[in-house]
Amino acid sequence: MADLSMRGEIGAGTVITAVENGIRDSGMSCELVGRSSRSVGEMSVTMLVFEKYYMRASNRASLSVLICGDDRQTTVDAVGAGGGQGALFSFSWGAEEDFVDSLREILVRLGMR
């Protein structure tokens, strides 16, 4: 498992669009498999779940991304998981970390820290 938490002075809508497009474009085997959004007043909360196949480890990893914010400030929390191979082994060749690092690069380009 790998995790990430970042925040920045940028609108949630901009972050959501950048994450959806950036993660999908990060590899041929990467896809958005789930999306849920809610709004309370000016605050929006969006959960994105991605899945990616890693040939080097012959497994799939998931990336769950929670984006909370308004049009001025946004927080992103993410968890990469499921990269282990087989029932007994959880060695993933770094699949979860790689998936989370893809998200980190997108968020850094947006000015988040």
Phi and psi in radians as a Rosetta constraint file:
Dihedral C 1 N 2 CA 2 C 2 CIRCULARHARMONIC -2.385 0.35
Dihedral N 2 CA 2 C 2 N 3 CIRCULARHARMONIC 2.543 0.35
Dihedral C 2 N 3 CA 3 C 3 CIRCULARHARMONIC -2.363 0.35
Dihedral N 3 CA 3 C 3 N 4 CIRCULARHARMONIC 2.937 0.35
Dihedral C 3 N 4 CA 4 C 4 CIRCULARHARMONIC -2.706 0.35
Dihedral N 4 CA 4 C 4 N 5 CIRCULARHARMONIC 2.486 0.35
Dihedral C 4 N 5 CA 5 C 5 CIRCULARHARMONIC -2.481 0.35
Dihedral N 5 CA 5 C 5 N 6 CIRCULARHARMONIC 2.160 0.35
Dihedral C 5 N 6 CA 6 C 6 CIRCULARHARMONIC -2.460 0.35
Dihedral N 6 CA 6 C 6 N 7 CIRCULARHARMONIC 2.749 0.35
Dihedral C 6 N 7 CA 7 C 7 CIRCULARHARMONIC -2.509 0.35
Dihedral N 7 CA 7 C 7 N 8 CIRCULARHARMONIC 2.774 0.35
Dihedral C 7 N 8 CA 8 C 8 CIRCULARHARMONIC -2.863 0.35
Dihedral N 8 CA 8 C 8 N 9 CIRCULARHARMONIC 2.881 0.35
Dihedral C 8 N 9 CA 9 C 9 CIRCULARHARMONIC -1.566 0.35
Dihedral N 9 CA 9 C 9 N 10 CIRCULARHARMONIC 1.269 0.35
Dihedral C 9 N 10 CA 10 C 10 CIRCULARHARMONIC -2.638 0.35
Dihedral N 10 CA 10 C 10 N 11 CIRCULARHARMONIC 2.579 0.35
Dihedral C 10 N 11 CA 11 C 11 CIRCULARHARMONIC -1.174 0.35
Dihedral N 11 CA 11 C 11 N 12 CIRCULARHARMONIC 2.532 0.35
Dihedral C 11 N 12 CA 12 C 12 CIRCULARHARMONIC -1.068 0.35
Dihedral N 12 CA 12 C 12 N 13 CIRCULARHARMONIC -0.681 0.35
Dihedral C 12 N 13 CA 13 C 13 CIRCULARHARMONIC -1.053 0.35
Dihedral N 13 CA 13 C 13 N 14 CIRCULARHARMONIC -0.716 0.35
Dihedral C 13 N 14 CA 14 C 14 CIRCULARHARMONIC -1.110 0.35
Dihedral N 14 CA 14 C 14 N 15 CIRCULARHARMONIC -0.740 0.35
Dihedral C 14 N 15 CA 15 C 15 CIRCULARHARMONIC -1.141 0.35
Dihedral N 15 CA 15 C 15 N 16 CIRCULARHARMONIC -0.793 0.35
Dihedral C 15 N 16 CA 16 C 16 CIRCULARHARMONIC -1.014 0.35
Dihedral N 16 CA 16 C 16 N 17 CIRCULARHARMONIC -0.852 0.35
Dihedral C 16 N 17 CA 17 C 17 CIRCULARHARMONIC -1.073 0.35
Dihedral N 17 CA 17 C 17 N 18 CIRCULARHARMONIC -0.783 0.35
Dihedral C 17 N 18 CA 18 C 18 CIRCULARHARMONIC -1.118 0.35
Dihedral N 18 CA 18 C 18 N 19 CIRCULARHARMONIC -0.706 0.35
Dihedral C 18 N 19 CA 19 C 19 CIRCULARHARMONIC -1.194 0.35
Dihedral N 19 CA 19 C 19 N 20 CIRCULARHARMONIC -0.831 0.35
Dihedral C 19 N 20 CA 20 C 20 CIRCULARHARMONIC -0.994 0.35
Dihedral N 20 CA 20 C 20 N 21 CIRCULARHARMONIC -0.865 0.35
Dihedral C 20 N 21 CA 21 C 21 CIRCULARHARMONIC -1.218 0.35
Dihedral N 21 CA 21 C 21 N 22 CIRCULARHARMONIC -0.778 0.35
Dihedral C 21 N 22 CA 22 C 22 CIRCULARHARMONIC -1.146 0.35
Dihedral N 22 CA 22 C 22 N 23 CIRCULARHARMONIC -0.765 0.35
Dihedral C 22 N 23 CA 23 C 23 CIRCULARHARMONIC -1.208 0.35
Dihedral N 23 CA 23 C 23 N 24 CIRCULARHARMONIC -0.762 0.35
Dihedral C 23 N 24 CA 24 C 24 CIRCULARHARMONIC -1.036 0.35
Dihedral N 24 CA 24 C 24 N 25 CIRCULARHARMONIC -0.633 0.35
Dihedral C 24 N 25 CA 25 C 25 CIRCULARHARMONIC -1.432 0.35
Dihedral N 25 CA 25 C 25 N 26 CIRCULARHARMONIC -0.061 0.35
Dihedral C 25 N 26 CA 26 C 26 CIRCULARHARMONIC -1.372 0.35
Dihedral N 26 CA 26 C 26 N 27 CIRCULARHARMONIC -0.124 0.35
Dihedral C 26 N 27 CA 27 C 27 CIRCULARHARMONIC -3.118 0.35
Dihedral N 27 CA 27 C 27 N 28 CIRCULARHARMONIC 2.633 0.35
Dihedral C 27 N 28 CA 28 C 28 CIRCULARHARMONIC -1.077 0.35
Dihedral N 28 CA 28 C 28 N 29 CIRCULARHARMONIC -0.561 0.35
Dihedral C 28 N 29 CA 29 C 29 CIRCULARHARMONIC -1.633 0.35
Dihedral N 29 CA 29 C 29 N 30 CIRCULARHARMONIC 0.210 0.35
Dihedral C 29 N 30 CA 30 C 30 CIRCULARHARMONIC -1.700 0.35
Dihedral N 30 CA 30 C 30 N 31 CIRCULARHARMONIC 2.297 0.35
Dihedral C 30 N 31 CA 31 C 31 CIRCULARHARMONIC -2.517 0.35
Dihedral N 31 CA 31 C 31 N 32 CIRCULARHARMONIC 2.639 0.35
Dihedral C 31 N 32 CA 32 C 32 CIRCULARHARMONIC -1.420 0.35
Dihedral N 32 CA 32 C 32 N 33 CIRCULARHARMONIC 2.045 0.35
Dihedral C 32 N 33 CA 33 C 33 CIRCULARHARMONIC -1.863 0.35
Dihedral N 33 CA 33 C 33 N 34 CIRCULARHARMONIC -0.200 0.35
Dihedral C 33 N 34 CA 34 C 34 CIRCULARHARMONIC -2.777 0.35
Dihedral N 34 CA 34 C 34 N 35 CIRCULARHARMONIC 2.550 0.35
Dihedral C 34 N 35 CA 35 C 35 CIRCULARHARMONIC -2.632 0.35
Dihedral N 35 CA 35 C 35 N 36 CIRCULARHARMONIC 2.309 0.35
Dihedral C 35 N 36 CA 36 C 36 CIRCULARHARMONIC -2.474 0.35
Dihedral N 36 CA 36 C 36 N 37 CIRCULARHARMONIC 2.343 0.35
Dihedral C 36 N 37 CA 37 C 37 CIRCULARHARMONIC -2.315 0.35
Dihedral N 37 CA 37 C 37 N 38 CIRCULARHARMONIC 2.519 0.35
Dihedral C 37 N 38 CA 38 C 38 CIRCULARHARMONIC -2.456 0.35
Dihedral N 38 CA 38 C 38 N 39 CIRCULARHARMONIC 2.632 0.35
Dihedral C 38 N 39 CA 39 C 39 CIRCULARHARMONIC -2.271 0.35
Dihedral N 39 CA 39 C 39 N 40 CIRCULARHARMONIC 2.448 0.35
Dihedral C 39 N 40 CA 40 C 40 CIRCULARHARMONIC -2.324 0.35
Dihedral N 40 CA 40 C 40 N 41 CIRCULARHARMONIC 1.852 0.35
Dihedral C 40 N 41 CA 41 C 41 CIRCULARHARMONIC 1.106 0.35
Dihedral N 41 CA 41 C 41 N 42 CIRCULARHARMONIC -2.235 0.35
Dihedral C 41 N 42 CA 42 C 42 CIRCULARHARMONIC -1.501 0.35
Dihedral N 42 CA 42 C 42 N 43 CIRCULARHARMONIC -0.188 0.35
Dihedral C 42 N 43 CA 43 C 43 CIRCULARHARMONIC -1.516 0.35
Dihedral N 43 CA 43 C 43 N 44 CIRCULARHARMONIC 2.332 0.35
Dihedral C 43 N 44 CA 44 C 44 CIRCULARHARMONIC -2.089 0.35
Dihedral N 44 CA 44 C 44 N 45 CIRCULARHARMONIC 2.582 0.35
Dihedral C 44 N 45 CA 45 C 45 CIRCULARHARMONIC -2.274 0.35
Dihedral N 45 CA 45 C 45 N 46 CIRCULARHARMONIC 2.168 0.35
Dihedral C 45 N 46 CA 46 C 46 CIRCULARHARMONIC -2.263 0.35
Dihedral N 46 CA 46 C 46 N 47 CIRCULARHARMONIC 2.319 0.35
Dihedral C 46 N 47 CA 47 C 47 CIRCULARHARMONIC -1.932 0.35
Dihedral N 47 CA 47 C 47 N 48 CIRCULARHARMONIC 2.182 0.35
Dihedral C 47 N 48 CA 48 C 48 CIRCULARHARMONIC -2.052 0.35
Dihedral N 48 CA 48 C 48 N 49 CIRCULARHARMONIC 2.355 0.35
Dihedral C 48 N 49 CA 49 C 49 CIRCULARHARMONIC -2.165 0.35
Dihedral N 49 CA 49 C 49 N 50 CIRCULARHARMONIC 2.126 0.35
Dihedral C 49 N 50 CA 50 C 50 CIRCULARHARMONIC -1.967 0.35
Dihedral N 50 CA 50 C 50 N 51 CIRCULARHARMONIC 2.741 0.35
Dihedral C 50 N 51 CA 51 C 51 CIRCULARHARMONIC -2.377 0.35
Dihedral N 51 CA 51 C 51 N 52 CIRCULARHARMONIC 2.485 0.35
Dihedral C 51 N 52 CA 52 C 52 CIRCULARHARMONIC -2.491 0.35
Dihedral N 52 CA 52 C 52 N 53 CIRCULARHARMONIC 2.403 0.35
Dihedral C 52 N 53 CA 53 C 53 CIRCULARHARMONIC -1.604 0.35
Dihedral N 53 CA 53 C 53 N 54 CIRCULARHARMONIC 2.273 0.35
Dihedral C 53 N 54 CA 54 C 54 CIRCULARHARMONIC -1.912 0.35
Dihedral N 54 CA 54 C 54 N 55 CIRCULARHARMONIC 1.925 0.35
Dihedral C 54 N 55 CA 55 C 55 CIRCULARHARMONIC -1.147 0.35
Dihedral N 55 CA 55 C 55 N 56 CIRCULARHARMONIC -0.653 0.35
Dihedral C 55 N 56 CA 56 C 56 CIRCULARHARMONIC -1.079 0.35
Dihedral N 56 CA 56 C 56 N 57 CIRCULARHARMONIC -0.465 0.35
Dihedral C 56 N 57 CA 57 C 57 CIRCULARHARMONIC -2.002 0.35
Dihedral N 57 CA 57 C 57 N 58 CIRCULARHARMONIC -0.017 0.35
Dihedral C 57 N 58 CA 58 C 58 CIRCULARHARMONIC 0.908 0.35
Dihedral N 58 CA 58 C 58 N 59 CIRCULARHARMONIC 0.843 0.35
Dihedral C 58 N 59 CA 59 C 59 CIRCULARHARMONIC -2.586 0.35
Dihedral N 59 CA 59 C 59 N 60 CIRCULARHARMONIC 3.019 0.35
Dihedral C 59 N 60 CA 60 C 60 CIRCULARHARMONIC -1.980 0.35
Dihedral N 60 CA 60 C 60 N 61 CIRCULARHARMONIC 2.494 0.35
Dihedral C 60 N 61 CA 61 C 61 CIRCULARHARMONIC -2.113 0.35
Dihedral N 61 CA 61 C 61 N 62 CIRCULARHARMONIC 2.643 0.35
Dihedral C 61 N 62 CA 62 C 62 CIRCULARHARMONIC -1.997 0.35
Dihedral N 62 CA 62 C 62 N 63 CIRCULARHARMONIC 2.685 0.35
Dihedral C 62 N 63 CA 63 C 63 CIRCULARHARMONIC -2.302 0.35
Dihedral N 63 CA 63 C 63 N 64 CIRCULARHARMONIC 1.991 0.35
Dihedral C 63 N 64 CA 64 C 64 CIRCULARHARMONIC -1.786 0.35
Dihedral N 64 CA 64 C 64 N 65 CIRCULARHARMONIC 2.185 0.35
Dihedral C 64 N 65 CA 65 C 65 CIRCULARHARMONIC -2.157 0.35
Dihedral N 65 CA 65 C 65 N 66 CIRCULARHARMONIC 2.138 0.35
Dihedral C 65 N 66 CA 66 C 66 CIRCULARHARMONIC -1.871 0.35
Dihedral N 66 CA 66 C 66 N 67 CIRCULARHARMONIC 2.090 0.35
Dihedral C 66 N 67 CA 67 C 67 CIRCULARHARMONIC -2.031 0.35
Dihedral N 67 CA 67 C 67 N 68 CIRCULARHARMONIC 2.044 0.35
Dihedral C 67 N 68 CA 68 C 68 CIRCULARHARMONIC -2.158 0.35
Dihedral N 68 CA 68 C 68 N 69 CIRCULARHARMONIC 2.272 0.35
Dihedral C 68 N 69 CA 69 C 69 CIRCULARHARMONIC 3.003 0.35
Dihedral N 69 CA 69 C 69 N 70 CIRCULARHARMONIC -3.016 0.35
Dihedral C 69 N 70 CA 70 C 70 CIRCULARHARMONIC -2.245 0.35
Dihedral N 70 CA 70 C 70 N 71 CIRCULARHARMONIC -2.714 0.35
Dihedral C 70 N 71 CA 71 C 71 CIRCULARHARMONIC -1.464 0.35
Dihedral N 71 CA 71 C 71 N 72 CIRCULARHARMONIC 0.063 0.35
Dihedral C 71 N 72 CA 72 C 72 CIRCULARHARMONIC -2.081 0.35
Dihedral N 72 CA 72 C 72 N 73 CIRCULARHARMONIC -0.606 0.35
Dihedral C 72 N 73 CA 73 C 73 CIRCULARHARMONIC -2.537 0.35
Dihedral N 73 CA 73 C 73 N 74 CIRCULARHARMONIC 2.477 0.35
Dihedral C 73 N 74 CA 74 C 74 CIRCULARHARMONIC -2.427 0.35
Dihedral N 74 CA 74 C 74 N 75 CIRCULARHARMONIC 2.494 0.35
Dihedral C 74 N 75 CA 75 C 75 CIRCULARHARMONIC -2.056 0.35
Dihedral N 75 CA 75 C 75 N 76 CIRCULARHARMONIC 2.391 0.35
Dihedral C 75 N 76 CA 76 C 76 CIRCULARHARMONIC -2.164 0.35
Dihedral N 76 CA 76 C 76 N 77 CIRCULARHARMONIC 2.219 0.35
Dihedral C 76 N 77 CA 77 C 77 CIRCULARHARMONIC -2.114 0.35
Dihedral N 77 CA 77 C 77 N 78 CIRCULARHARMONIC 2.429 0.35
Dihedral C 77 N 78 CA 78 C 78 CIRCULARHARMONIC -2.504 0.35
Dihedral N 78 CA 78 C 78 N 79 CIRCULARHARMONIC 2.632 0.35
Dihedral C 78 N 79 CA 79 C 79 CIRCULARHARMONIC -2.355 0.35
Dihedral N 79 CA 79 C 79 N 80 CIRCULARHARMONIC 2.187 0.35
Dihedral C 79 N 80 CA 80 C 80 CIRCULARHARMONIC -1.770 0.35
Dihedral N 80 CA 80 C 80 N 81 CIRCULARHARMONIC 2.317 0.35
Dihedral C 80 N 81 CA 81 C 81 CIRCULARHARMONIC -2.664 0.35
Dihedral N 81 CA 81 C 81 N 82 CIRCULARHARMONIC 3.026 0.35
Dihedral C 81 N 82 CA 82 C 82 CIRCULARHARMONIC 1.408 0.35
Dihedral N 82 CA 82 C 82 N 83 CIRCULARHARMONIC 0.256 0.35
Dihedral C 82 N 83 CA 83 C 83 CIRCULARHARMONIC -1.491 0.35
Dihedral N 83 CA 83 C 83 N 84 CIRCULARHARMONIC -0.030 0.35
Dihedral C 83 N 84 CA 84 C 84 CIRCULARHARMONIC -1.223 0.35
Dihedral N 84 CA 84 C 84 N 85 CIRCULARHARMONIC 2.768 0.35
Dihedral C 84 N 85 CA 85 C 85 CIRCULARHARMONIC -2.050 0.35
Dihedral N 85 CA 85 C 85 N 86 CIRCULARHARMONIC 2.224 0.35
Dihedral C 85 N 86 CA 86 C 86 CIRCULARHARMONIC 1.422 0.35
Dihedral N 86 CA 86 C 86 N 87 CIRCULARHARMONIC 3.004 0.35
Dihedral C 86 N 87 CA 87 C 87 CIRCULARHARMONIC -1.346 0.35
Dihedral N 87 CA 87 C 87 N 88 CIRCULARHARMONIC -0.500 0.35
Dihedral C 87 N 88 CA 88 C 88 CIRCULARHARMONIC -1.785 0.35
Dihedral N 88 CA 88 C 88 N 89 CIRCULARHARMONIC -0.353 0.35
Dihedral C 88 N 89 CA 89 C 89 CIRCULARHARMONIC -1.958 0.35
Dihedral N 89 CA 89 C 89 N 90 CIRCULARHARMONIC 2.358 0.35
Dihedral C 89 N 90 CA 90 C 90 CIRCULARHARMONIC -1.949 0.35
Dihedral N 90 CA 90 C 90 N 91 CIRCULARHARMONIC 0.215 0.35
Dihedral C 90 N 91 CA 91 C 91 CIRCULARHARMONIC -1.207 0.35
Dihedral N 91 CA 91 C 91 N 92 CIRCULARHARMONIC 2.142 0.35
Dihedral C 91 N 92 CA 92 C 92 CIRCULARHARMONIC -2.023 0.35
Dihedral N 92 CA 92 C 92 N 93 CIRCULARHARMONIC 0.055 0.35
Dihedral C 92 N 93 CA 93 C 93 CIRCULARHARMONIC 1.017 0.35
Dihedral N 93 CA 93 C 93 N 94 CIRCULARHARMONIC 0.446 0.35
Dihedral C 93 N 94 CA 94 C 94 CIRCULARHARMONIC 1.400 0.35
Dihedral N 94 CA 94 C 94 N 95 CIRCULARHARMONIC 0.314 0.35
Dihedral C 94 N 95 CA 95 C 95 CIRCULARHARMONIC -1.056 0.35
Dihedral N 95 CA 95 C 95 N 96 CIRCULARHARMONIC -0.797 0.35
Dihedral C 95 N 96 CA 96 C 96 CIRCULARHARMONIC -1.107 0.35
Dihedral N 96 CA 96 C 96 N 97 CIRCULARHARMONIC -0.784 0.35
Dihedral C 96 N 97 CA 97 C 97 CIRCULARHARMONIC -1.099 0.35
Dihedral N 97 CA 97 C 97 N 98 CIRCULARHARMONIC -0.697 0.35
Dihedral C 97 N 98 CA 98 C 98 CIRCULARHARMONIC -1.083 0.35
Dihedral N 98 CA 98 C 98 N 99 CIRCULARHARMONIC -0.755 0.35
Dihedral C 98 N 99 CA 99 C 99 CIRCULARHARMONIC -1.123 0.35
Dihedral N 99 CA 99 C 99 N 100 CIRCULARHARMONIC -0.784 0.35
Dihedral C 99 N 100 CA 100 C 100 CIRCULARHARMONIC -1.148 0.35
Dihedral N 100 CA 100 C 100 N 101 CIRCULARHARMONIC -0.661 0.35
Dihedral C 100 N 101 CA 101 C 101 CIRCULARHARMONIC -1.115 0.35
Dihedral N 101 CA 101 C 101 N 102 CIRCULARHARMONIC -0.565 0.35
Dihedral C 101 N 102 CA 102 C 102 CIRCULARHARMONIC -1.063 0.35
Dihedral N 102 CA 102 C 102 N 103 CIRCULARHARMONIC -0.740 0.35
Dihedral C 102 N 103 CA 103 C 103 CIRCULARHARMONIC -1.170 0.35
Dihedral N 103 CA 103 C 103 N 104 CIRCULARHARMONIC -0.762 0.35
Dihedral C 103 N 104 CA 104 C 104 CIRCULARHARMONIC -0.973 0.35
Dihedral N 104 CA 104 C 104 N 105 CIRCULARHARMONIC -0.768 0.35
Dihedral C 104 N 105 CA 105 C 105 CIRCULARHARMONIC -1.062 0.35
Dihedral N 105 CA 105 C 105 N 106 CIRCULARHARMONIC -0.721 0.35
Dihedral C 105 N 106 CA 106 C 106 CIRCULARHARMONIC -1.103 0.35
Dihedral N 106 CA 106 C 106 N 107 CIRCULARHARMONIC -0.797 0.35
Dihedral C 106 N 107 CA 107 C 107 CIRCULARHARMONIC -1.194 0.35
Dihedral N 107 CA 107 C 107 N 108 CIRCULARHARMONIC -0.656 0.35
Dihedral C 107 N 108 CA 108 C 108 CIRCULARHARMONIC -1.097 0.35
Dihedral N 108 CA 108 C 108 N 109 CIRCULARHARMONIC -0.719 0.35
Dihedral C 108 N 109 CA 109 C 109 CIRCULARHARMONIC -1.085 0.35
Dihedral N 109 CA 109 C 109 N 110 CIRCULARHARMONIC -0.456 0.35
Dihedral C 109 N 110 CA 110 C 110 CIRCULARHARMONIC -1.459 0.35
Dihedral N 110 CA 110 C 110 N 111 CIRCULARHARMONIC -0.089 0.35
Dihedral C 110 N 111 CA 111 C 111 CIRCULARHARMONIC 1.593 0.35
Dihedral N 111 CA 111 C 111 N 112 CIRCULARHARMONIC 0.237 0.35
Dihedral C 111 N 112 CA 112 C 112 CIRCULARHARMONIC -1.477 0.35
Dihedral N 112 CA 112 C 112 N 113 CIRCULARHARMONIC 2.720 0.35
